[in-house]
Amino acid sequence: MTRKLFGTDGVRGTANSYPMTAEMALRLGAAAGRFFRREGAGANRVVIGKDTRLSGYMLENALTAGLTSTGMNVLLLGPVPTPAVGFLTKSMRADLGVMISASHNPHQDNGIKFFGPDGFKLSDEAEAEIERILDGPVDPAEPEKIGRAKRIEDGRGRYQEYAKTTFPPGLRLDGLKVVIDCANGAAYKAAPEVLWELGAVVIPIGTTPNGTNINLRCGSTYTQTAAEAVVAHGADVGICLDGDADRVMILDQHGRVADGDQIMALMAARWADEGRLKHGTLVASVMSNLGLERFLTGRGLRLERTRVGDRYVVEAMRKGGFNLGGEQSGHIVMTDYATTGDGLIAGLQFLAEMARTEKPASHLTKCFDTVPQLLKNVRYAAGQEPLKSPAVLAVIAAAELRLNGSGRLLIRKSGTEPLVRVMAECEDEALLADVVDEIVDAVQAAV
């Protein structure tokens, strides 16, 4: 069954515009409640978390109305990281988890992500079934079976305590000066508190959300602010989270950025040495750099690639029995610890390696030399299909011939924004730039 409303990471769009309206959130809540409601159970429950966007209040209330109308009892967590929702859905024996967030997008956007009772994001098939229910009549509960809603005051605290348990016993962060950039998002309280409780000297930035400054000149997609803080404070390391804290970027003591590929390389090599890397395999999306693949191959390890989207990485991990995966964008998925990408826990694993080896961050953030990679985005309007244009397809075919096996080309539509992403890798940087620019020009002409 084809999905129309759900993208690669739930339903997402501009707040107060289709599909991110209060009306649609109410209908989505009712459809999801109907899908997960267990007849005769009497205690169906759903946990709802959110990030710090202004529109989160509107969507939270609308979802609550839809869910309670179908007999679901709603437990409101308030601002918590996305991985906290996955953890608490399972921990609190809920039938459904919901996160209201547009992740790294600007505050004008918002989204709704669903988690099943096992704490994992829903499959394409489950999302398609919710869409099918959405298209039909609402099936409300009988008046005496309408659900209740209550606020859970210690949800964030439960997650923080769990996050600390993933840090190796016997290690401490005493004396380690850490810049933590919370992107004015969901982890603005949780992340600094966890680091401080583990002994670090914490320099927090991006911890004053006002509803409209989430991801604004801060966070994992804008690391300059954290880099300046690392250098100014003489910090040992910087950790940059995104708006819902499921992504992370690491900065060394000089403010240089290590993306998800470098972090995964470090962890894969370490876990393999310890015999912890299941089946000697790391799972990553097609966006991960060719240098990562060469690094793993040189150590007798394997890289399994998936479609873009951390949920597809997780699906491949669960299917193959793998326990480490992620994306270049900073989603690091460790199923030994979490059901989805967790920026805070991934950051703790990096800090643990610093504490264990007593080596500077710069020694750990450069595991391999990257193959030159260039990514450019082209925005298109609703209803346009630039990748079906014969002219665009012809330019792409010509570009593949020019690369002639010396590089890699990946052209795709974003699953979260109306963008065509044009990415290529090639040792010849002049050829790389030419190929990408030619395709970008063709796509722009088509739109």
C-alpha positions, 0 to 999 in steps of 0.5 A, a space after each residue: 500500500 502506497 503512503 501519501 501523507 507519511 514521508 521518511 520520518 513521519 508526517 512533516 510540513 509547515 505549521 498551520 498549513 496542510 498537513 500540519 494543521 490542528 484538524 489533521 493532527 486530530 484526525 491522525 490521532 484518531 486514526 492512530 488510536 483506532 489502529 493501536 486500540 486493543 479492544 476490551 483492554 481497558 487501559 490503552 495508553 499513548 505517550 506524547 513528547 515534543 520539542 520546543 517549537 511554538 506549534 507543539 502546543 497546538 499539535 499536542 492538544 489536537 493529537 490528545 483530542 483525537 487519541 482520547 476520542 478513540 479511548 486512548 489514555 494520553 500521557 504527556 511528557 512535555 519537551 523530551 528528545 525523540 529517543 526518550 519517546 522510544 524508550 518511554 513507550 516501551 518502559 511505560 508499557 504504552 501501546 503507542 508513542 508520539 513525538 511532535 518534532 520536525 527535527 533539524 528543520 526551522 521552527 516554522 515546520 513541525 512533524 508527527 512521528 509514531 512509535 510502536 509498543 516496542 519503542 521502534 518507529 512504525 513500518 511503511 505498512 503500518 503507516 499506510 494502514 493508518 492513512 487508510 483509516 484516516 480516509 474513512 469515517 472516525 470510529 469514536 469510543 463510547 462516551 464512558 470509554 473516552 480516554 483521559 489525559 495526564 501530564 507525566 512530570 518525571 519522564 525526562 528524568 527517567 530518560 536521563 537516568 537511563 542515558 547515564 547507565 549506557 556510560 561505562 561503569 568505572 569511567 568518569 568525565 572529571 575535568 573534561 571540559 565539554 561544550 554541549 549545543 542543544 539547538 534550543 531544542 528538546 534536550 536543552 535540559 537533559 543533555 547538560 544535566 547528564 554530562 554534569 552528573 557524570 563529572 564533566 565541566 559543562 559549557 551549555 549553549 542553545 539552551 534558551 528555547 523561546 518557541 521560535 529559535 530552535 535550530 537557529 544558528 546552532 545545533 548539528 546543522 550549524 556547528 559554527 556557534 559551538 566551534 567558536 565556543 570550544 575555541 573560546 573556552 579552551 574546551 576538550 570537545 564539543 557535542 552538537 545535537 539537533 532540535 529533537 536530539 536524535 542527531 549528533 556532530 562531534 567537534 574536536 578541541 580545535 572546533 573541527 567537525 566530525 560527522 556521523 560517518 567518522 563517529 560510526 567508524 570509531 565505534 565500529 572499529 572499537 566494538 569490533 576489537 571488543 567482539 561487540 559488533 554483531 556479524 562484523 557489519 555496520 549499517 549506513 545509508 547510501 549517503 555515507 562516504 565511500 571513505 567509510 566503506 574503504 575504512 571498514 573493508 580494510 579491517 575485514 568489516 562490512 558496510 550494508 547500505 540502505 535508503 536514506 532515513 534512520 528508520 530504514 537503517 533500523 529496519 535493516 539492523 533488525 532484519 540482519 541482527 546488527 547492532 550499530 548503524 546510522 547516517 552521515 547526518 549524525 543519526 547514530 543507532 545503537 540497538 544495544 541502547 536505543 530504538 532510534 538515533 540518540 545524539 546524547 547517548 552517542 555523544 556519551 560513547 564518544 566521551 567514554 572513548 576519550 576517557 578510556 584512551 586519554 587521547 584528545 578528540 582530534 585523535 578520535 575524530 579522524 578515522 579515515 580520509 573522506 572521498 571528496 563529496 559534494 551535495 547541493 539541493 534544489 527546491 521545487 514547488 508542490 506538484 512538480 516532478 523534476 526527476 521525471 523530466 527527460 532533459 534532467 534524466 539525460 543530464 544524469 545519464 551523461 554525468 554517470 558516463 563521465 564518472 565512468 566508475 571513478 565515483 558515485 552519483 546519488 540523486 533523490 527527492 528529500 523525504 522531509 522537505 520539497 528538495 531534490 538532493 544532488 550528491 556525487 563523490 569523486 577523487 577528481 574534485 574538478 570533475 565532481 563540481 562539474 557533474 553536480 553543477 550540470 545536474 543542478 542546472 538541469 533540475 533548476 531549469 525543470 522547476 
